[in-house]
Amino acid sequence: MTDRDPILETSEGIYLTSEDFEGLEALELKPYSGEGRMSYASKGKEGSYDIPKMEYLASLGIETNPEWLTEQGEIKSELRALFVTMFIVTGNILVTEDIRRTLGEDTKTFKEVLEERNRQLKESRLDKYGYRRVLPDGSRVEDHFESMSLSANPEKRVSEEELQGIVRYVFSRLKQQ
């Protein structure tokens, strides 16, 4: 890793590049088997959805930031957008790496797949409604929705900067495996 900020090196809307996948050849691509794989909720009828997701990420070497956790080991509500996005980004990277391995030398198709994954991340993970906007007092718009017991960022989307940082973090951790 260099001392340069990877967020500043990446163009807006481009999250995954072919270079990012260099060095992942030996990574074991483990499928997720926990509960809540398609849910943004923290809990379901059977209990926590976040705990199995945290365990899965940890098995890949991706640690959940301890500052994101409550004393009970659950994700803080105001930071769930970051956690959910980290889980989704990791899945996108693993699937894209699996496709890359399947394609072999077919770089044209891989480039198309990268464009589609980048479009997916941009369209499904970026906060389009300003929920993650930081206000002058340090609170976020979603905090105000939550304090009024209203739906606060129900899709758990993140800002451009947060998404870029999460992608860089996930790649860096996966490459250490």
Accessible surface in RSA format (square Angstrom, percent):
REM  Atomic radii and reference values for relative SASA: ProtOr
REM  Chains: A
REM  Algorithm: Lee & Richards
REM  Probe-radius: 1.40
REM  Slices: 20
REM RES _ NUM      All-atoms   Total-Side   Main-Chain    Non-polar    All polar
REM                ABS   REL    ABS   REL    ABS   REL    ABS   REL    ABS   REL
RES MET A   1   191.48  99.2 108.60  71.9  82.88 197.3  93.65  79.6  97.83 129.6
RES THR A   2    84.06  59.8  61.24  62.1  22.82  54.4  60.05  80.7  24.00  36.3
RES ASP A   3   158.97 111.4 121.16 120.6  37.81  89.4  43.79 103.1 115.18 114.9
RES ARG A   4   156.68  65.8 144.09  73.5  12.59  30.0  68.81  94.0  87.87  53.3
RES ASP A   5    65.86  46.1  54.16  53.9  11.70  27.7  23.90  56.2  41.97  41.9
RES PRO A   6    40.35  29.4  39.50  36.0   0.85   3.1  40.19  33.2   0.16   1.0
RES ILE A   7    54.91  31.2  50.23  37.4   4.67  11.3  50.23  36.2   4.67  12.7
RES LEU A   8   149.09  83.0 117.68  84.2  31.41  79.0 121.20  85.1  27.89  75.1
RES GLU A   9    97.01  55.7  58.35  44.1  38.66  92.0  38.28  74.0  58.73  47.9
RES THR A  10    26.91  19.1  10.63  10.8  16.28  38.8   7.78  10.5  19.13  28.9
RES SER A  11    74.62  63.1  61.98  82.7  12.64  29.1  30.90  65.8  43.72  61.3
RES GLU A  12   135.88  78.0 108.59  82.2  27.29  65.0  30.75  59.5 105.13  85.8
RES GLY A  13     9.31  11.5   0.00   N/A   9.31  11.5   3.53   9.7   5.78  13.0
RES ILE A  14    76.57  43.6  76.57  57.0   0.00   0.0  76.57  55.1   0.00   0.0
RES TYR A  15     0.00   0.0   0.00   0.0   0.00   0.0   0.00   0.0   0.00   0.0
RES LEU A  16     1.79   1.0   0.00   0.0   1.79   4.5   0.00   0.0   1.79   4.8
RES THR A  17    40.30  28.7  36.85  37.4   3.45   8.2  36.29  48.7   4.02   6.1
RES SER A  18    51.54  43.6  46.55  62.1   4.99  11.5  25.65  54.6  25.89  36.3
RES GLU A  19   109.23  62.7 103.74  78.5   5.48  13.1  52.37 101.3  56.86  46.4
RES ASP A  20    18.51  13.0  17.17  17.1   1.34   3.2   1.34   3.2  17.17  17.1
RES PHE A  21     0.00   0.0   0.00   0.0   0.00   0.0   0.00   0.0   0.00   0.0
RES GLU A  22   104.72  60.1  99.99  75.6   4.73  11.3  36.47  70.5  68.25  55.7
RES GLY A  23    52.54  64.8   0.00   N/A  52.54  64.8  29.57  81.2  22.96  51.4
RES LEU A  24     0.83   0.5   0.27   0.2   0.56   1.4   0.83   0.6   0.00   0.0
RES GLU A  25   104.27  59.9  86.90  65.7  17.37  41.4  62.47 120.8  41.80  34.1
RES ALA A  26   100.59  92.5  65.05 100.4  35.54  80.9  75.88 106.9  24.71  65.5
RES LEU A  27    13.54   7.5   6.07   4.3   7.46  18.8   9.69   6.8   3.84  10.3
RES GLU A  28   117.94  67.7 106.52  80.6  11.42  27.2  48.43  93.7  69.51  56.8
RES LEU A  29    44.48  24.8  21.43  15.3  23.05  58.0  22.21  15.6  22.27  59.9
RES LYS A  30    63.87  31.2  59.32  36.4   4.55  10.8  36.45  32.8  27.42  29.2
RES PRO A  31   119.23  86.9  97.25  88.7  21.98  79.9 108.24  89.4  10.99  68.3
RES TYR A  32    39.54  18.5  17.52  10.0  22.02  57.3  17.52  13.2  22.02  27.1
RES SER A  33   115.64  97.7  77.89 103.9  37.76  87.0  49.72 105.9  65.93  92.4
RES GLY A  34    25.86  31.9   0.00   N/A  25.86  31.9  14.99  41.1  10.88  24.4
RES GLU A  35    97.49  56.0  94.64  71.6   2.85   6.8  26.57  51.4  70.92  57.9
RES GLY A  36    13.51  16.7   0.00   N/A  13.51  16.7   6.45  17.7   7.06  15.8
RES ARG A  37   168.82  70.9 148.94  75.9  19.88  47.3  32.70  44.7 136.12  82.5
RES MET A  38   173.18  89.7 132.86  87.9  40.32  96.0 114.51  97.4  58.67  77.7
RES SER A  39    32.21  27.2  23.00  30.7   9.21  21.2  20.45  43.5  11.76  16.5
RES TYR A  40    81.54  38.1  76.37  43.5   5.17  13.4  48.38  36.4  33.16  40.9
RES ALA A  41    48.24  44.4  35.62  55.0  12.62  28.7  45.85  64.6   2.39   6.3
RES SER A  42    39.41  33.3  35.52  47.4   3.89   9.0   9.68  20.6  29.72  41.6
RES LYS A  43   112.57  54.9  96.18  59.0  16.39  39.0  55.56  50.0  57.01  60.7
RES GLY A  44    26.04  32.1   0.00   N/A  26.04  32.1  14.27  39.2  11.77  26.4
RES LYS A  45   212.50 103.7 168.86 103.6  43.64 103.9 121.31 109.2  91.19  97.1
RES GLU A  46   147.59  84.7 111.13  84.1  36.46  86.8  41.92  81.1 105.67  86.3
RES GLY A  47    32.34  39.9   0.00   N/A  32.34  39.9  30.90  84.8   1.44   3.2
RES SER A  48    34.42  29.1  18.20  24.3  16.22  37.4  16.06  34.2  18.36  25.7
RES TYR A  49    39.76  18.6  39.76  22.6   0.00   0.0   5.03   3.8  34.73  42.8
RES ASP A  50     4.55   3.2   4.55   4.5   0.00   0.0   2.31   5.4   2.24   2.2
RES ILE A  51    61.23  34.8  61.23  45.6   0.00   0.0  61.23  44.1   0.00   0.0
RES PRO A  52    31.06  22.6  27.76  25.3   3.30  12.0  28.54  23.6   2.52  15.7
RES LYS A  53     3.89   1.9   3.89   2.4   0.00   0.0   0.36   0.3   3.53   3.8
RES MET A  54    24.29  12.6  21.64  14.3   2.65   6.3  14.22  12.1  10.06  13.3
RES GLU A  55   110.92  63.7 101.85  77.1   9.08  21.6  45.75  88.5  65.17  53.2
RES TYR A  56    28.96  13.5  22.58  12.8   6.37  16.6  22.22  16.7   6.74   8.3
RES LEU A  57     0.00   0.0   0.00   0.0   0.00   0.0   0.00   0.0   0.00   0.0
RES ALA A  58    43.02  39.6  30.33  46.8  12.69  28.9  30.76  43.3  12.26  32.5
RES SER A  59    51.35  43.4  29.70  39.6  21.65  49.9  40.13  85.5  11.22  15.7
RES LEU A  60     2.08   1.2   0.80   0.6   1.29   3.2   2.08   1.5   0.00   0.0
RES GLY A  61     7.02   8.7   0.00   N/A   7.02   8.7   6.69  18.4   0.33   0.7
RES ILE A  62     0.13   0.1   0.00   0.0   0.13   0.3   0.00   0.0   0.13   0.4
RES GLU A  63    93.66  53.8  91.51  69.2   2.14   5.1  40.80  78.9  52.85  43.2
RES THR A  64    16.68  11.9   5.70   5.8  10.99  26.2   5.09   6.8  11.59  17.5
RES ASN A  65    58.99  40.7  51.58  49.8   7.41  17.9  16.65  40.1  42.34  40.9
RES PRO A  66   106.63  77.7  96.34  87.8  10.29  37.4  96.99  80.1   9.64  59.9
RES GLU A  67   129.50  74.4 121.79  92.1   7.71  18.4  45.66  88.3  83.84  68.5
RES TRP A  68    30.79  12.4  30.79  14.9   0.00   0.0  22.16  11.8   8.63  14.0
RES LEU A  69    48.42  27.0  38.13  27.3  10.29  25.9  38.13  26.8  10.29  27.7
RES THR A  70    46.76  33.3  35.45  35.9  11.31  27.0  39.43  53.0   7.33  11.1
RES GLU A  71   177.78 102.1 134.28 101.6  43.50 103.6  59.55 115.2 118.23  96.5
RES GLN A  72   142.21  79.5 108.01  78.9  34.20  81.4  59.47 126.6  82.74  62.8
RES GLY A  73    26.10  32.2   0.00   N/A  26.10  32.2  23.17  63.6   2.92   6.6
RES GLU A  74    63.25  36.3  63.25  47.9   0.00   0.0  13.23  25.6  50.03  40.8
RES ILE A  75    10.57   6.0   0.00   0.0  10.57  25.5   0.00   0.0  10.57  28.7
RES LYS A  76    68.20  33.3  66.64  40.9   1.56   3.7  26.20  23.6  42.00  44.7
RES SER A  77    54.49  46.0  42.52  56.7  11.97  27.6  33.33  71.0  21.16  29.6
RES GLU A  78    74.13  42.6  71.32  54.0   2.81   6.7  32.46  62.8  41.67  34.0
RES LEU A  79    34.80  19.4  34.80  24.9   0.00   0.0  34.80  24.4   0.00   0.0
RES ARG A  80    16.10   6.8  16.10   8.2   0.00   0.0  11.47  15.7   4.64   2.8
RES ALA A  81     2.06   1.9   0.85   1.3   1.21   2.7   0.85   1.2   1.21   3.2
RES LEU A  82    20.76  11.6  20.76  14.8   0.00   0.0  20.76  14.6   0.00   0.0
RES PHE A  83     0.00   0.0   0.00   0.0   0.00   0.0   0.00   0.0   0.00   0.0
RES VAL A  84     4.02   2.6   3.37   3.1   0.65   1.6   4.02   3.5   0.00   0.0
RES THR A  85     0.00   0.0   0.00   0.0   0.00   0.0   0.00   0.0   0.00   0.0
RES MET A  86     2.16   1.1   2.16   1.4   0.00   0.0   0.12   0.1   2.04   2.7
RES PHE A  87    23.89  12.0  22.02  13.6   1.87   4.9  22.02  13.4   1.87   5.4
RES ILE A  88    40.74  23.2  35.43  26.4   5.31  12.8  39.91  28.7   0.83   2.3
RES VAL A  89     0.22   0.1   0.22   0.2   0.00   0.0   0.22   0.2   0.00   0.0
RES THR A  90     0.16   0.1   0.16   0.2   0.00   0.0   0.16   0.2   0.00   0.0
RES GLY A  91    28.76  35.5   0.00   N/A  28.76  35.5  28.50  78.2   0.26   0.6
RES ASN A  92    14.11   9.7  10.57  10.2   3.54   8.5   3.12   7.5  11.00  10.6
RES ILE A  93     0.06   0.0   0.06   0.0   0.00   0.0   0.06   0.0   0.00   0.0
RES LEU A  94    12.35   6.9  11.21   8.0   1.14   2.9  11.56   8.1   0.79   2.1
RES VAL A  95    85.03  56.0  83.02  75.2   2.01   4.8  85.03  73.9   0.00   0.0
RES THR A  96     0.00   0.0   0.00   0.0   0.00   0.0   0.00   0.0   0.00   0.0
RES GLU A  97     0.17   0.1   0.17   0.1   0.00   0.0   0.17   0.3   0.00   0.0
RES ASP A  98    75.91  53.2  75.88  75.5   0.02   0.1   8.19  19.3  67.72  67.5
RES ILE A  99    52.24  29.7  51.04  38.0   1.19   2.9  52.24  37.6   0.00   0.0
RES ARG A 100    46.84  19.7  44.98  22.9   1.86   4.4  15.17  20.7  31.67  19.2
RES ARG A 101    94.35  39.6  65.85  33.6  28.50  67.9  52.00  71.1  42.35  25.7
RES THR A 102   111.77  79.5  78.53  79.6  33.24  79.2  68.78  92.4  42.99  65.0
RES LEU A 103    44.20  24.6  28.44  20.3  15.76  39.6  31.59  22.2  12.60  33.9
RES GLY A 104    51.04  62.9   0.00   N/A  51.04  62.9  33.67  92.4  17.37  38.9
RES GLU A 105   164.99  94.7 145.20 109.8  19.79  47.1  68.68 132.8  96.31  78.6
RES ASP A 106    58.83  41.2  48.66  48.4  10.17  24.1  24.25  57.1  34.58  34.5
RES THR A 107   101.46  72.2  96.78  98.1   4.68  11.2  67.32  90.4  34.14  51.6
RES LYS A 108   148.09  72.2 140.31  86.1   7.78  18.5 114.98 103.5  33.11  35.3
RES THR A 109    46.29  32.9  46.29  46.9   0.00   0.0  28.04  37.7  18.25  27.6
RES PHE A 110    13.56   6.8  13.56   8.4   0.00   0.0  13.56   8.2   0.00   0.0
RES LYS A 111   131.47  64.1 130.34  80.0   1.13   2.7  75.40  67.9  56.07  59.7
RES GLU A 112    70.73  40.6  69.88  52.9   0.85   2.0  29.21  56.5  41.52  33.9
RES VAL A 113    16.75  11.0  16.75  15.2   0.00   0.0  16.75  14.6   0.00   0.0
RES LEU A 114    11.82   6.6  11.82   8.5   0.00   0.0  11.82   8.3   0.00   0.0
RES GLU A 115    87.70  50.4  82.10  62.1   5.61  13.4  36.02  69.7  51.69  42.2
RES GLU A 116    72.47  41.6  69.63  52.7   2.84   6.8  15.66  30.3  56.80  46.4
RES ARG A 117    54.60  22.9  54.60  27.8   0.00   0.0   4.29   5.9  50.31  30.5
RES ASN A 118    10.37   7.2  10.09   9.8   0.27   0.7   4.55  10.9   5.82   5.6
RES ARG A 119   126.16  53.0 121.26  61.8   4.91  11.7  45.74  62.5  80.43  48.7
RES GLN A 120    68.90  38.5  61.11  44.7   7.79  18.6  24.95  53.1  43.95  33.3
RES LEU A 121     0.24   0.1   0.24   0.2   0.00   0.0   0.24   0.2   0.00   0.0
RES LYS A 122    98.92  48.3  95.91  58.8   3.01   7.2  47.17  42.5  51.75  55.1
RES GLU A 123   103.03  59.2  95.24  72.1   7.79  18.5  39.44  76.3  63.59  51.9
RES SER A 124    36.35  30.7  34.32  45.8   2.03   4.7  33.04  70.3   3.31   4.6
RES ARG A 125     1.21   0.5   1.21   0.6   0.00   0.0   0.63   0.9   0.58   0.4
RES LEU A 126    24.90  13.9  24.90  17.8   0.00   0.0  24.90  17.5   0.00   0.0
RES ASP A 127    27.96  19.6   4.89   4.9  23.07  54.6   1.04   2.4  26.92  26.8
RES LYS A 128   125.60  61.3  89.34  54.8  36.26  86.3  57.48  51.7  68.12  72.6
RES TYR A 129   149.85  70.0 117.89  67.1  31.96  83.2  91.42  68.7  58.43  72.0
RES GLY A 130    26.66  32.9   0.00   N/A  26.66  32.9  23.37  64.1   3.29   7.4
RES TYR A 131    38.36  17.9  38.36  21.8   0.00   0.0   9.84   7.4  28.52  35.2
RES ARG A 132     5.41   2.3   1.30   0.7   4.11   9.8   1.93   2.6   3.48   2.1
RES ARG A 133   155.32  65.2 142.28  72.5  13.03  31.0  34.79  47.6 120.53  73.0
RES VAL A 134    86.16  56.7  61.72  55.9  24.44  58.9  61.72  53.6  24.44  66.3
RES LEU A 135    50.26  28.0  47.23  33.8   3.03   7.6  47.56  33.4   2.69   7.2
RES PRO A 136   147.19 107.3 102.44  93.4  44.75 162.7 116.37  96.1  30.83 191.6
RES ASP A 137   113.07  79.2  70.39  70.1  42.68 100.9  51.38 120.9  61.69  61.5
RES GLY A 138    52.23  64.4   0.00   N/A  52.23  64.4  28.40  77.9  23.83  53.4
RES SER A 139    24.53  20.7  18.07  24.1   6.46  14.9  23.60  50.3   0.93   1.3
RES ARG A 140    55.69  23.4  55.69  28.4   0.00   0.0   4.88   6.7  50.82  30.8
RES VAL A 141    37.87  24.9  37.33  33.8   0.55   1.3  37.87  32.9   0.00   0.0
RES GLU A 142    10.41   6.0  10.15   7.7   0.26   0.6   6.30  12.2   4.11   3.4
RES ASP A 143    47.21  33.1  40.29  40.1   6.92  16.4  24.09  56.7  23.13  23.1
RES HIS A 144    86.32  47.2  84.93  59.0   1.39   3.6  63.66  65.6  22.65  26.4
RES PHE A 145    76.47  38.3  73.73  45.7   2.73   7.1  76.19  46.2   0.27   0.8
RES GLU A 146    82.27  47.2  73.66  55.7   8.61  20.5  33.47  64.7  48.81  39.8
RES SER A 147    88.06  74.4  49.26  65.7  38.80  89.4  50.82 108.2  37.24  52.2
RES MET A 148   135.18  70.0 115.99  76.8  19.18  45.7  89.17  75.8  46.00  60.9
RES SER A 149   106.41  89.9  71.40  95.3  35.01  80.6  45.13  96.1  61.28  85.8
RES LEU A 150   103.91  57.9  92.07  65.9  11.84  29.8  96.61  67.8   7.30  19.6
RES SER A 151    72.94  61.6  51.10  68.2  21.84  50.3  54.32 115.7  18.62  26.1
RES ALA A 152    13.41  12.3   5.78   8.9   7.63  17.4   5.78   8.1   7.63  20.2
RES ASN A 153     1.65   1.1   1.65   1.6   0.00   0.0   0.00   0.0   1.65   1.6
RES PRO A 154    71.68  52.2  54.91  50.1  16.77  60.9  61.60  50.9  10.07  62.6
RES GLU A 155    71.08  40.8  70.88  53.6   0.21   0.5  21.41  41.4  49.67  40.6
RES LYS A 156    33.42  16.3  33.42  20.5   0.00   0.0  11.04   9.9  22.38  23.8
RES ARG A 157    24.72  10.4  24.72  12.6   0.00   0.0   3.60   4.9  21.12  12.8
RES VAL A 158     0.00   0.0   0.00   0.0   0.00   0.0   0.00   0.0   0.00   0.0
RES SER A 159    30.22  25.5  25.03  33.4   5.20  12.0  26.68  56.8   3.55   5.0
RES GLU A 160    33.43  19.2  28.77  21.8   4.66  11.1  28.11  54.4   5.33   4.3
RES GLU A 161   109.23  62.7 106.82  80.8   2.41   5.7  53.68 103.8  55.54  45.3
RES GLU A 162    31.54  18.1  23.14  17.5   8.40  20.0  27.86  53.9   3.68   3.0
RES LEU A 163     0.00   0.0   0.00   0.0   0.00   0.0   0.00   0.0   0.00   0.0
RES GLN A 164     3.70   2.1   3.70   2.7   0.00   0.0   3.02   6.4   0.68   0.5
RES GLY A 165    21.30  26.3   0.00   N/A  21.30  26.3  16.25  44.6   5.05  11.3
RES ILE A 166    14.04   8.0  11.40   8.5   2.63   6.3  13.47   9.7   0.57   1.5
RES VAL A 167     0.00   0.0   0.00   0.0   0.00   0.0   0.00   0.0   0.00   0.0
RES ARG A 168    33.03  13.9  29.55  15.1   3.48   8.3  19.51  26.7  13.52   8.2
RES TYR A 169    78.59  36.7  73.25  41.7   5.34  13.9  69.97  52.6   8.62  10.6
RES VAL A 170     0.00   0.0   0.00   0.0   0.00   0.0   0.00   0.0   0.00   0.0
RES PHE A 171     7.07   3.5   7.07   4.4   0.00   0.0   7.07   4.3   0.00   0.0
RES SER A 172    22.69  19.2  15.62  20.8   7.07  16.3  12.78  27.2   9.91  13.9
RES ARG A 173    62.25  26.1  62.25  31.7   0.00   0.0   7.30  10.0  54.95  33.3
RES LEU A 174     1.90   1.1   0.00   0.0   1.90   4.8   0.00   0.0   1.90   5.1
RES LYS A 175    85.20  41.6  59.74  36.7  25.46  60.6  37.11  33.4  48.09  51.2
RES GLN A 176   119.85  67.0  84.05  61.4  35.80  85.2  38.64  82.2  81.22  61.6
RES GLN A 177   112.49  62.9  54.71  40.0  57.78 137.6  37.79  80.4  74.70  56.7
END  Absolute sums over single chains surface
CHAIN  1 A    10320.8       8279.8       2041.0       5599.1       4721.7
END  Absolute sums over all chains
TOTAL         10320.8       8279.8       2041.0       5599.1       4721.7
